[in-house]
Amino acid sequence: MQQLGVEAQPYRLRDYLWLEMARWLREEEPSFAGLDPEVAQDLAGELTSVRFAIDSSGRTVIESKDAMKKRRLRSCDLADSLAATFFTTGVIGKGAAIFEIVRRQAEARKVATAG
């Protein structure tokens, strides 16, 4: 995977999934127009708030949830769900699975906050 002209080598599975998701977002430029506007805004916020670093072995490491908590950010559950869709093939087809997972996450969050 190319990132800034350098071959990105992930450290863990989560790092690999996030790098694949970033590549897909960058190259395919998907539209999230079909999502509830609040969910789309939450997803965009999560996707842009996570940091990454290069470790001493040159591997790309996505910021941990603990590090995000220290920065007073909430957990990036929507973005992690989106990244998880890249697990089986590393490539997303038409994207139906993405919208279903994000929709379910949003519904669960609404139920949790309403109760």
N, C-alpha and C positions, 0 to 999 in steps of 0.2 A: 504494500500500500504506500502510495506517495503522500508525503506530508511536508509541505514547504521545501520540496525538492530533495528530500531525504527519505530513504526507506524507513518507515516507522515499524519498530519491533515492539509489540506489546509485552507487558510483564505477566499479567494474569488474564484469565478469561474475560473478566469485566472490561479490562483495558482493550482487549481485542474487539469486543462487541461495540464499545464506544467508538473505536477508530473506524470500524466498518460502518457504523451509523453516520459518523461524520463524513465519511467518503460518500455515502449514499445521499446525504443532505446536500453536499457540495456539488456532486456531479448530476444528480437527477432533479434537484430543485423541486421537491414535491410540494403540493399545495395542501394545506390543512384547513382549507376554506369550509369543508364539510363538518368540522368540529364545532361544538358549542364555543362561542367566542371566549368565554371565561376559561375553558379548558385549553383552548389554543394559546391563550396568553400565559397560562400557567406552564404549559409545555415549553413555550419559547423561553420563558424565564429560567426554567430548569436547564434547558439545553445550553444557554449562554452563561450560566453562573458557575458551572463546574470548571475547575482549572486542571491543567495537566502539567507534568514535568518529565524531564529526561533523567533517569537515574544514572549512577556511576558506570553502569554497563551499557549505557546508550539505549535503554528500553524506555518506551513511553508508559508512564504511570498516570492513570486518571485519579483525580483527587478522591480520597476516601470519604465516606459519609461522616466519619468522626471529625475529619478536618473541616468538612462543611459545617458541622455543628459548632465548631470552635469559631467559625466566621459568622455564626448566628443565621445560617441559612437552613431552610427546612430540607428534609430528605427529598431527593429527586426521583420519586417513585414513578411519575409519568415517563420521564426520560429513560429510566432504567427499564421500564416495561417496553418502551420502543426499542431500546438496544437489544433486549432479549429476543426480539423477533429475528435477529440476525444469527441466532445460535445454530439452527439446523443447516442452513446453506451458505451463510455469509453474504447472501444477496437477497434482496427483497424483490418479489414479483410485482404484482399490481398494487400491493399495499393494503389490501382488505384486512389482513391480520393486524396491521398497525392500528387502524381506526377502531377495530373491535376491542383490542386491549386497552387503548386509551379511553374509549367510551366506558368500559367496565371499571377502570380505575376512577374515572370521574364520578360515576354513579356511586361507587363505594365510598368515596370521599364525601359526597353530599349526604349520604345516609349517616355516616359517622359524625358529621358536624351538626346534623339536624337532631340527632338523638341525644 
